[in-house]
Amino acid sequence: MSSEQRPRLRALEAAKYLRVSRSTLAKWRMSGIGPPFHRCGPRLIYYFQHEIDAWLAACDGHSGSI
């Protein structure tokens, strides 16, 4: 599947999708603990929905090990 067919979310849309604040998503991005993101220029940040879903699935896998 090409990137044109995969939903691409801006940072605010990704935050809403994850049900976190835009600030929380930015903090995750800065600390390297959030979902994969892509930068297009100095200010444009976007996320692919399938990458967010994979990141969430990986988080779910780690929660059972506690």
DOTORTOR-10209 format. One record per atom (N, C-alpha, C, O, CB): atom name; y negated, z, x negated. Coordinates in nm, 3 decimals. Glycine has a CB too. Example, Ala and Ser with C-alpha at 12.3 -4.5 7.8 and 13.67 -1.06 7.14 Angstrom:
2
atom|y|z|x
N|0.569|0.780|-1.319
CA|0.450|0.780|-1.230
C|0.330|0.780|-1.320
O|0.332|0.846|-1.424
CB|0.447|0.905|-1.131
N|0.225|0.708|-1.285
CA|0.106|0.714|-1.367
C|-0.003|0.787|-1.290
O|-0.114|0.804|-1.341
CB|0.060|0.572|-1.408
END
This chain:
66
atom|y|z|x
N|0.118|0.000|-0.085
CA|0.000|0.000|0.000
C|-0.124|0.000|-0.089
O|-0.132|0.079|-0.183
CB|0.000|0.123|0.097
N|-0.217|-0.086|-0.061
CA|-0.339|-0.094|-0.142
C|-0.435|0.019|-0.106
O|-0.423|0.080|0.000
CB|-0.407|-0.230|-0.124
N|-0.531|0.044|-0.195
CA|-0.627|0.152|-0.171
C|-0.715|0.123|-0.050
O|-0.770|0.216|0.010
CB|-0.714|0.175|-0.294
N|-0.730|-0.004|-0.013
CA|-0.811|-0.038|0.103
C|-0.744|0.009|0.232
O|-0.813|0.035|0.330
CB|-0.835|-0.189|0.109
N|-0.612|0.019|0.234
CA|-0.539|0.058|0.355
C|-0.522|0.210|0.363
O|-0.482|0.261|0.468
CB|-0.403|-0.010|0.359
N|-0.550|0.281|0.257
CA|-0.535|0.426|0.255
C|-0.669|0.490|0.286
O|-0.771|0.453|0.228
CB|-0.481|0.475|0.118
N|-0.668|0.586|0.378
CA|-0.796|0.649|0.414
C|-0.862|0.718|0.295
O|-0.800|0.798|0.224
CB|-0.774|0.751|0.525
N|-0.987|0.684|0.274
CA|-1.067|0.742|0.166
C|-1.173|0.830|0.231
O|-1.245|0.785|0.321
CB|-1.132|0.630|0.075
N|-1.182|0.954|0.187
CA|-1.273|1.050|0.247
C|-1.382|1.090|0.149
O|-1.355|1.113|0.031
CB|-1.197|1.173|0.293
N|-1.504|1.097|0.198
CA|-1.612|1.154|0.118
C|-1.588|1.304|0.110
O|-1.505|1.357|0.183
CB|-1.753|1.122|0.179
N|-1.661|1.372|0.022
CA|-1.639|1.515|-0.002
C|-1.652|1.597|0.127
O|-1.569|1.685|0.152
CB|-1.737|1.567|-0.106
N|-1.752|1.571|0.208
CA|-1.771|1.646|0.331
C|-1.654|1.623|0.427
O|-1.606|1.717|0.490
CB|-1.903|1.607|0.399
N|-1.609|1.499|0.438
CA|-1.495|1.468|0.525
C|-1.368|1.536|0.474
O|-1.287|1.586|0.553
CB|-1.474|1.315|0.533
N|-1.350|1.537|0.342
CA|-1.233|1.602|0.283
C|-1.236|1.752|0.309
O|-1.133|1.812|0.339
CB|-1.226|1.574|0.131
N|-1.353|1.812|0.298
CA|-1.367|1.955|0.325
C|-1.329|1.985|0.470
O|-1.259|2.082|0.498
CB|-1.511|2.003|0.296
N|-1.376|1.902|0.562
CA|-1.341|1.921|0.703
C|-1.191|1.903|0.724
O|-1.129|1.978|0.800
CB|-1.420|1.822|0.792
N|-1.132|1.805|0.658
CA|-0.989|1.779|0.669
C|-0.909|1.900|0.620
O|-0.807|1.936|0.679
CB|-0.950|1.653|0.588
N|-0.956|1.962|0.513
CA|-0.889|2.079|0.455
C|-0.928|2.210|0.525
O|-0.866|2.314|0.502
CB|-0.923|2.090|0.308
N|-1.029|2.203|0.611
CA|-1.082|2.320|0.683
C|-1.136|2.425|0.586
O|-1.111|2.545|0.601
CB|-0.972|2.381|0.771
N|-1.210|2.376|0.488
CA|-1.282|2.464|0.395
C|-1.427|2.417|0.391
O|-1.458|2.308|0.440
CB|-1.216|2.464|0.250
N|-1.513|2.497|0.334
CA|-1.653|2.456|0.323
C|-1.668|2.352|0.211
O|-1.583|2.341|0.122
CB|-1.745|2.579|0.295
N|-1.775|2.278|0.218
CA|-1.804|2.180|0.113
C|-1.823|2.250|-0.021
O|-1.787|2.197|-0.126
CB|-1.929|2.097|0.149
N|-1.880|2.370|-0.016
CA|-1.901|2.450|-0.136
C|-1.768|2.491|-0.199
O|-1.752|2.484|-0.321
CB|-1.984|2.574|-0.103
N|-1.672|2.532|-0.118
CA|-1.540|2.568|-0.169
C|-1.474|2.449|-0.235
O|-1.416|2.462|-0.343
CB|-1.451|2.622|-0.056
N|-1.482|2.334|-0.172
CA|-1.423|2.213|-0.229
C|-1.489|2.180|-0.363
O|-1.421|2.139|-0.457
CB|-1.438|2.095|-0.131
N|-1.620|2.196|-0.372
CA|-1.691|2.170|-0.498
C|-1.648|2.268|-0.606
O|-1.631|2.230|-0.722
CB|-1.844|2.178|-0.476
N|-1.630|2.394|-0.570
CA|-1.584|2.495|-0.667
C|-1.444|2.462|-0.716
O|-1.415|2.475|-0.836
CB|-1.587|2.636|-0.605
N|-1.356|2.420|-0.625
CA|-1.222|2.380|-0.665
C|-1.228|2.262|-0.761
O|-1.154|2.257|-0.860
CB|-1.138|2.343|-0.541
N|-1.317|2.168|-0.731
CA|-1.330|2.049|-0.815
C|-1.377|2.087|-0.955
O|-1.325|2.036|-1.055
CB|-1.429|1.949|-0.751
N|-1.474|2.176|-0.963
CA|-1.528|2.218|-1.092
C|-1.427|2.297|-1.174
O|-1.426|2.288|-1.297
CB|-1.653|2.302|-1.071
N|-1.343|2.374|-1.106
CA|-1.245|2.456|-1.179
C|-1.112|2.384|-1.200
O|-1.024|2.435|-1.269
CB|-1.221|2.586|-1.105
N|-1.097|2.266|-1.139
CA|-0.977|2.187|-1.159
C|-0.856|2.234|-1.081
O|-0.743|2.202|-1.117
CB|-0.942|2.185|-1.302
N|-0.879|2.311|-0.973
CA|-0.765|2.361|-0.896
C|-0.749|2.293|-0.760
O|-0.652|2.321|-0.690
CB|-0.779|2.508|-0.876
N|-0.839|2.206|-0.723
CA|-0.833|2.141|-0.593
C|-0.755|2.012|-0.596
O|-0.692|1.979|-0.696
CB|-0.972|2.114|-0.543
N|-0.759|1.940|-0.485
CA|-0.689|1.812|-0.478
C|-0.752|1.709|-0.571
O|-0.869|1.723|-0.609
CB|-0.688|1.759|-0.334
N|-0.676|1.606|-0.609
CA|-0.732|1.503|-0.696
C|-0.854|1.437|-0.630
O|-0.856|1.414|-0.509
CB|-0.625|1.396|-0.728
N|-0.953|1.408|-0.710
CA|-1.073|1.342|-0.660
C|-1.109|1.226|-0.750
O|-1.059|1.213|-0.862
CB|-1.192|1.441|-0.650
N|-1.196|1.142|-0.699
CA|-1.239|1.023|-0.773
C|-1.391|1.021|-0.772
O|-1.454|1.050|-0.671
CB|-1.180|0.892|-0.711
N|-1.447|0.986|-0.884
CA|-1.593|0.980|-0.898
C|-1.633|0.834|-0.914
O|-1.577|0.759|-0.993
CB|-1.641|1.066|-1.021
N|-1.732|0.797|-0.836
CA|-1.788|0.663|-0.845
C|-1.938|0.680|-0.871
O|-2.017|0.688|-0.777
CB|-1.759|0.577|-0.715
N|-1.974|0.686|-0.997
CA|-2.112|0.714|-1.032
C|-2.134|0.863|-1.042
O|-2.040|0.941|-1.029
CB|-2.207|0.652|-0.930
N|-2.258|0.905|-1.066
CA|-2.285|1.046|-1.091
C|-2.276|1.136|-0.967
O|-2.256|1.256|-0.980
CB|-2.421|1.060|-1.150
N|-2.290|1.080|-0.848
CA|-2.296|1.164|-0.728
C|-2.189|1.136|-0.625
O|-2.160|1.223|-0.542
CB|-2.428|1.149|-0.665
N|-2.131|1.020|-0.625
CA|-2.035|0.983|-0.521
C|-1.896|1.032|-0.558
O|-1.837|0.987|-0.656
CB|-2.035|0.831|-0.499
N|-1.846|1.124|-0.479
CA|-1.712|1.180|-0.496
C|-1.633|1.142|-0.372
O|-1.683|1.153|-0.260
CB|-1.715|1.337|-0.518
N|-1.510|1.097|-0.392
CA|-1.425|1.072|-0.276
C|-1.282|1.112|-0.306
O|-1.242|1.130|-0.421
CB|-1.432|0.924|-0.236
N|-1.206|1.126|-0.198
CA|-1.068|1.170|-0.203
C|-0.984|1.072|-0.122
O|-1.032|1.017|-0.022
CB|-1.051|1.316|-0.150
N|-0.861|1.050|-0.164
CA|-0.767|0.974|-0.082
C|-0.688|1.074|0.001
O|-0.639|1.174|-0.051
CB|-0.672|0.884|-0.170
N|-0.677|1.047|0.130
CA|-0.610|1.139|0.220
C|-0.465|1.163|0.178
O|-0.416|1.276|0.188
CB|-0.615|1.087|0.363
N|-0.396|1.060|0.131
CA|-0.256|1.079|0.091
C|-0.244|1.170|-0.031
O|-0.145|1.241|-0.047
CB|-0.190|0.943|0.061
N|-0.345|1.169|-0.119
CA|-0.344|1.259|-0.234
C|-0.371|1.404|-0.191
O|-0.313|1.497|-0.247
CB|-0.449|1.215|-0.338
N|-0.457|1.421|-0.092
CA|-0.481|1.556|-0.038
C|-0.352|1.608|0.024
O|-0.314|1.723|0.003
CB|-0.597|1.554|0.067
N|-0.285|1.523|0.102
CA|-0.160|1.564|0.166
C|-0.054|1.602|0.063
O|0.018|1.700|0.082
CB|-0.108|1.452|0.256
N|-0.044|1.525|-0.046
CA|0.052|1.556|-0.152
C|0.017|1.687|-0.220
O|0.105|1.767|-0.252
CB|0.057|1.442|-0.255
N|-0.112|1.711|-0.242
CA|-0.157|1.836|-0.303
C|-0.123|1.954|-0.213
O|-0.077|2.058|-0.261
CB|-0.309|1.831|-0.330
N|-0.145|1.939|-0.083
CA|-0.111|2.045|0.011
C|0.040|2.072|0.012
O|0.083|2.187|0.016
CB|-0.158|2.009|0.152
N|0.119|1.966|0.007
CA|0.265|1.982|0.003
C|0.308|2.056|-0.122
O|0.397|2.140|-0.117
CB|0.334|1.844|0.010
N|0.244|2.026|-0.234
CA|0.275|2.096|-0.360
C|0.235|2.243|-0.349
O|0.306|2.330|-0.400
CB|0.203|2.029|-0.479
N|0.123|2.271|-0.285
CA|0.081|2.411|-0.265
C|0.182|2.484|-0.179
O|0.215|2.599|-0.208
CB|-0.060|2.418|-0.200
N|0.232|2.420|-0.076
CA|0.332|2.482|0.012
C|0.459|2.513|-0.066
O|0.524|2.615|-0.043
CB|0.364|2.390|0.132
N|0.495|2.425|-0.159
CA|0.615|2.447|-0.241
C|0.602|2.566|-0.332
O|0.700|2.634|-0.360
CB|0.644|2.325|-0.323
N|0.480|2.592|-0.381
CA|0.457|2.704|-0.472
C|0.451|2.837|-0.399
O|0.480|2.941|-0.458
CB|0.328|2.683|-0.549
N|0.413|2.836|-0.271
CA|0.396|2.962|-0.199
C|0.528|3.034|-0.176
O|0.529|3.156|-0.158
CB|0.327|2.938|-0.067
N|0.639|2.963|-0.175
CA|0.768|3.026|-0.152
C|0.822|3.098|-0.274
O|0.920|3.172|-0.263
CB|0.868|2.924|-0.108
N|0.761|3.080|-0.390
CA|0.813|3.140|-0.513
C|0.757|3.279|-0.539
O|0.792|3.342|-0.639
CB|0.782|3.052|-0.630
N|0.673|3.328|-0.451
CA|0.613|3.462|-0.473
C|0.706|3.570|-0.420
O|0.674|3.688|-0.429
CB|0.474|3.473|-0.403
END
